[in-house]
Amino acid sequence: MKPRSPVSRREFLQLTASAAAMLGLAGCAGVTIADAPKVRPPRPIQPGAKLRIAGMGFNNKGFADIRSFPDEEIVALCDIDWGLQKVQETFAAFPRAKRYKDFRKMLLEMSDQIDALVISTPDHMHFLPAYMAVAMGIHVYVQKPLVRTVWESRELRRLAEQNPKVCTQMGNQGHQMEGIRLVKEWIDADVIGPIREVHIWTNRPIWPQGWTDRPAPQPIPAGLDWDLFLGHAPERPYNIAYHPHDWRGWSEFGAGALGDMGCHTMDAAFYALNLGDPISIQAESPQAVVESFPAWSAITYEFPARGKMPPVKVTWSDGGKLPPRPKDFDAGRTLTKSGQYYVGEKGTIFDGQDYCNSPRIIPEARMRELQPSLPPKTLRRPDPLGNPYLAWTQAIRKGDPEWAGSHFAYSTRLTEFVVLGNFALRAPGKKILWDGAQMAVTNLPELNQFLKPTFRPGWAPPELEKAQRQGTEDLSVPAQLRDGSPGYMKKNQKK
């Protein structure tokens, strides 16, 4: 099966011109959304009416995501590989939904029939459909990580601010649970004193990582549109090492262990400690990220004082690397495969699960001692707890984007914190000095090219397309990725 040719410039201009016309952008694909007088607000949902939901990506998490709205109407389904069993099962589960391979065509053709979009694609194809949907006034639910780069995070936040009635949500379900709120209430009440040290770890990756070369080309399976899988990413031949399962380990498609679990396990620390921009990030790993994420990593973020909170150091580790054993641990207790702990001057908060849904003050005797005097619950709890899908649809019906706790105003900042760790993996062993206000590395400027994704011609958002035409924006493929050097994949062993 021959790969379909990339979207031509004419096709892209037709698509974006149609979108621009719908958005009131004078029909000009080169006009930026920032320059437009307004973006289209979402359509009001009448009382008692079902939401008309479209979904993207059904082979992994999306298989469950699209089934999480039993009281709504699924009107459209989009997947680039119709040959996969889970995709076929999803089509069969919603026989009345229209079927697509290209999300752009779906959104343009069904603009007046879609209220909300659920995006469960590989990580590299989160940004573009979310960007297009928000501009069109379509509510958006995006699986974690929201995006792969700092620039994408800030663009989605900017666009969401321009269309403030669109309800957004990232799929980090721990933010809808009890544990994260308990941690914040305890820290705000100074239960364990000032915190200067946080440790977070995961058992990921549980897929292959550490490749230093690309795999050899293989025939494209029947039913797969490989060009649409690539999306904005640079062209490369198909191999089963990328799709359908192991894309997370490749730097152009996934976001590694951090992308898979960081938006879960780092959420409580970001929320409870009011973390903003770090001032530095330093990664340790067996190799720099070029083609693939490494087999393991250990990353240290340093944050300045925030109000009354002192400077704090947050460490992340994966691939079998574990933090030091907490000094307040009960005798005989061992670290779980994933977890986090907060070291305060008066004690330690520990949680040994991915979503921080059962935090404890350790040792257990200290928890029992403090139990009667723990602060009251002051933060709003979702009803029911732990259902990010329902929180999102409730937000849409209420017309209150902040009702969904991990809305883009919050989740873009959390995701930026997470993906800065992957950014540091471009230069392991070097301390990166970060200027968040300027979105720039100050001591290693050669790394700044990696703050944005690579866009193939015809796949950039209109403003970047215009900048590229004018020669003011470099969207070229980084030098390390220009030569695919197909051949035997060499995998670094864990150290």
N, C-alpha and C positions, 0 to 999 in steps of 0.2 A: 504494500500500500504506500503510495507516494504521499509525502507530507503536503498539506495544502499550502499554497503560496501565502506569504504574509499579506495582511490587509494592505491594499494599495493606498497610496496617498489620496487618490480620488475617493475610494471607499471610505477612508477615514474622515475626509472632509465632509462627505455626505452625511455620515453618522453624526459627527460633531456639529455640523451646521444644523441638522435636524434637532439635536439636543439644544443647541444655542437658541433656535427659534422658539422651542417650547419654554425656554428659560427667560425669554424676553431679551436675548442678547443681540438683537438686530440681525440675526441670521449669520453672524460672522464667527467662524470657528477660531479666529485668532484673538477675539475679545476675551479678556480675562473675566472670571467670575467676580474678582475684586473690583473690576471697573464697571460692572453691571449695576443699574439702579436698584435691582432687587433680584433675588432668586425666588423660585416659585415656592410659596408656603405649602404645607401639607393640606390635603383635603380634610374637611371636618368629618368625623365619624358620627353618624346618627345614632341616637340611643337605641340599643337593642340590635344594631347591625353587626354582622360579622366583619372582622378585618379580612381583607383580601391579601393573602401573603404569598410571596414568591420565595423560592429557595434556590441556593447554588451549592453544589458539591455534596454528594451523598455516599461516598464510599467509606468514609471514616466517621468522624463525629457528626457530620451532617445527616447521616442515616437516622440518628436519634433526634437531632435538632428539629428536623422538619416534622417529626411526629409529636412534637411537644406542644402543639397548639390544637387540641381536640375540639375546641369550641369555635375555631375560626375556619375560614375557607382557604384552602390551598389552590391558587389559581394558575401558577406557573412553576415549572421545574427546569433547572438549567444544570447540565453537567457535560463536560467535554469528552466523557468516555461512556458511551451507551452500551459497551460490551461487558461491563462489570455487573456481577450478580446483584450487588446491593443497589446499584442504580436501577436495574430492571425491576427489583422488588419495590423500590420507591415509586417508579412509574405505575406499577400495578396497584399500589396502595392508594394512589390519587388519579384514577383514570380520567377524570374530567379536566385535569390541569394541562395546560399547553406545555409542550416540550421544546427545549432549546439547547443548543450547544454554546452559543455566543451570548453572553450576558448583555452586551450592548444592544443587540437586536431585540432581546426580550424586553429590556427597559424602554426602548424607543417604541416598539410596536404596541406594548401594553401599558403605556404611560398612564392612561386614564382608567386602568383596571387593576392596578397594584397599589395597595396602601402601604405595604411594609415588605422589606427584603431581609432574608436570613442568609448570611454569607458563611459558608463552612468549607471553603476551598483551601488548597495549600496556601501557606502564609504569603507568598509573593503576590497572590491575586486577591488580597483583602482590600488593599488601598483603592484601586481603580473603580471597582463596582460600588464601594462605599462612597467614594467621591462623587460619582455620577448620580447615585441615588439621593444623597443629601441635597445636591443642587436641584434635583427634580422634585423635592418635597416628599420623598419617600422615606418613611421611618426605617431605621437600619439596626439589625442585630448582627454583630461580627464576632466570630470565634476568636479566642486568644491565640497568639498575640495579635493585637489590633493591627499592627503594621510591623515592618522589619527594620525601618530606619527612622532616625530622628526627624528628618525633613518630612516624611510622610505623616508622622504624628502631628507635627505642627500645622501641616496643610489641612488635615482633617479637623483639627481644633478650630482653625481660622474659618473654615467653611461652615462648621456647625454653629459658630458664633454669628455668622451672617444669615443663617436660616434657623433662628432659635426655637421655632416651634416643632422642628423635626425631633422626634424622640429616638435616642440612640442608646446602645447597650453593648458592652463587650462581654463575652461569655466566660467570665471568671466567677463561677458560682459562689465561691467562698465569700465574695463581697455581699452576698444576700444572706449570710449565715450569722449565727449568734457570736461565734468565737472572736471574730475580728472586732466586734463592738465591745466585747468584754476587755480585750487587750487595750483598746483606746481609752475606755473608762478607767481602767486601773492605772494606766500611765498618766492620764490627765489628773487623776486624784493623787499622784505621787506615791502609790502603794509600794513601789520598789525603788523609789528615789531616781535621781538623774541617770540617764542611760547613755553610755558612751561606746557601747559595743553590742553588735547584733550579729548572729551567725545563722545562715540559711543554707540548706543543702537538699539535694535530691538524688534519687537513684538513677535518673536519666543520664545519658542516653540508653534506651533499650532498643535501638536500631543501629545499623552500621554508621560509624563516623571515623574520621581520621584518614580519609582518602587523600592522596596527593596527586592523583591523576584522574582523568575522566575515563569512563568505560568505553569500550568499542561500540560502534553503532549496531543496532539490532533492527529487524523489521518492525514496523509500527503495527500493533495489534488491530484487528478489525474492530471498528466502533470507536476508536480513539482519534480525536482531532489533536494531533501533537502540536500544531501551531497554536491552537487555542490554549493548550496546557502551558506552553511557554509564556503566552501573554506578552508582558512587556520585557521579559528576560531575554538576554542575548541568545541567538540561535545556537542550537547544538543538536546532534542526532539523538534519537530516542534510545533509551536502554531501560530495562526493567529496574535497574538500580535507582532510577528517579521516580518511576510511577508504576504501580499505583500506591506503594506503601512507604518507601524509604526516602521520600523527598525532604524530610526534616533535616537530614544530615548534610544537605548540600546548600552552600551559601547563597546561591541564586534563587532557591526555591523555599527553603525553610529558615528556621531561626535556632536550630539546635536545641540543646537541653534548656537553655534559658528561655527560648521562645515557647517551648512546650509547657514548662512549669513555673517560670518566673512570675508571670502575671497571677498565678495562684499563691505561691509560697512567699512572694515578696510583698504582697498586697497589704497585709496587716502592718508590716513595718512602715511602709510608705504612708499609710493612712494614719496610724497611731502616732507616729513621730513627726508628722508634718514635713516629710522630706520633700525637697524641691530639687534644684539642680545640684549635683555633686560638684565639688571643686577639683576632684581628681578621681581617676579610675586606673587601676593597674591589674593586669591579668597575668597569670602563670598558666602555661599549657605546653604540651610537647611540640606544638607547631603553630605557626601563624595561620589564620584563616585566609585561604585563597579559594580553592575549590570546595573544601569541606570544613565543617567544624571539627575541632580536635576530639580525641577519645576521652579526654578529661580536661577540666579547667578549675582554677581557683581565682576568684576575682574580688578585689577590694575596692569599695567605694568610700570616699571620705566626704562628709557633709559638714558645712559650717554650722555655727550656732543658729538656732531658729527661735527668736523670742527668748523665753526663759530656758529653752532646751539647750544643753551644751553641744559642742561638736560631737559627731558620732561616726563611728567606722562600721560599715556594713560589709560582711564578707559572704560570698556565694561560693559553693563548691558542688561539683558534679562528677560523674564518671567514677565513682568509688572513693573519691576524696571526702574526708569527713573533718569537721571542725574539732577543736579540743573538747574533751569531755567537760560539761559544766561543773564547776567546783561545788555547786549546791545539789548535785545529783544524789539520790539515795544510793546507799551501798548496793552493789550488784546490778544496778540498772545500766543498760547499754543504750547507745543512740539508735534510734529507729532509722529506717532506710531513707526517709525524708523528714524534714522538720525545720524548726527554728527555735532560737532562744535569745532572750534579751537580758543583758547583764546590767543591773542597776546597782547603785551604791548600797541599797538596803535589801536586795534580793534578786531573784532570777525568775522570769516568766519562761516557761517551756511549753512547746506544742510539738508533738511527734507525728503530725499528719500533714497532708499536702495542703489542705485548705484552712488550716488554723481554726478548726471548729471545736477544739476541746483544750483550750489553754489552761495551764496550771501554774501556780507558784510553787517552786521547789525549794527544799525537799517537801514531801507531802505533809510532814508534821507542821511545817510553816503554813501550808495552805489551810489546814484544819484550824490552826491558831487564828489566822486572819479572816476566816470565813464570816464570822459574825459582823466584822467591821468593814467588809468590802463595800465600796461605794455603790449607791443606788444606780439602777439602769436609767440613764438619761437620754440615750440615743434612740431614735425611732427604729423599731424592728419591722422588717417586711412581714406581711401576712399573706400567705404562709412563708415561713423561713425557707431559704435554700432553693427558691424557684426563680432564676433570673429571667426565664421566658415570661412568666406571669407578671413579674414586676415591670417588664417592658410593655406588655400589652395593657397593663393597668395605667402606665404612664401615658400611653397613646390615648386611651379613653378619657383620662383626666385632663389631657392637654398640658401635662406637667413633665417636661423632659427630665427634671431632677428626681422624679419619683423612682426611676430606674437607677440604682445606686452607682453603677459603673458606666454612666453616660460619658460621652466623649470629653466633656470639660474635665472629668476626673481621669478616665481611662487612657486618654492620650498622654497625660503626664506620667501615669504609672508605667505605661508601655515604653515611654522614652527612657525612664530609669532602667528598665529591664534591658532594652536593646543597646544601651550604652556599654553594657558588659560585653556584648558581642562585638561592638565597635573596638573595644580595648583588645580583643583577641586578634585584631589585625597587627598588633605590635606587642606580643607577649614580652614581659620582663621590663617594659618601659612604663614609667608613670606618665599618664596623660593628664595634662592640666586643662581643665574644661571651663570655658566661658559660656554659660548657658544663655545669658542675655544676648550674646552675639552668635550663638550656635556655632562655636568654633573651638578647635584645639589651638592653644596659644603657643605650645612648645614644639609640636610636631605637625606643622601645617600640611605636610604631605598626606596626612590621614583624612583631611577634610573632604576629599573626594568621595569617601565612603559614607558620608552622612546622608546621601541621596541614593535611591536605587538607580539602576541602569535602565533606560527606556529604549527599546528598539524604535526605529522610525515608524511613525504612525500610531504609536501606543502612548505617547506622552500626553498628559492633560494639555488643553489648548494653550495655556499661558507658557508652559515650557516649550511646546511646539513653536510658538511665536518667537520666544527667546532664542531657540536654536536656529531658526531661520535668520534672525538678525545677528547671529554670532555672539550673543552675550551670555550664552549658557552652554557649558560643556557637558553634553550628555553621552560622550563617547564611552565605550567599554573600557574599564581600567586595564592597564597594560598587562597585568597578571592573568587576565581572563581572555585576551584576544586570541591566543593560540589554544585551541581546544586540546591539542596533543592527545587525541584518542589513543587508547592502547590499554595495556594491562594496568589495573588499579593497584597501587601499592598502599597498604594500610599500616599506619603506625600502630604499634602495640601499646597497650596501657603501660604506664611507668609507675 
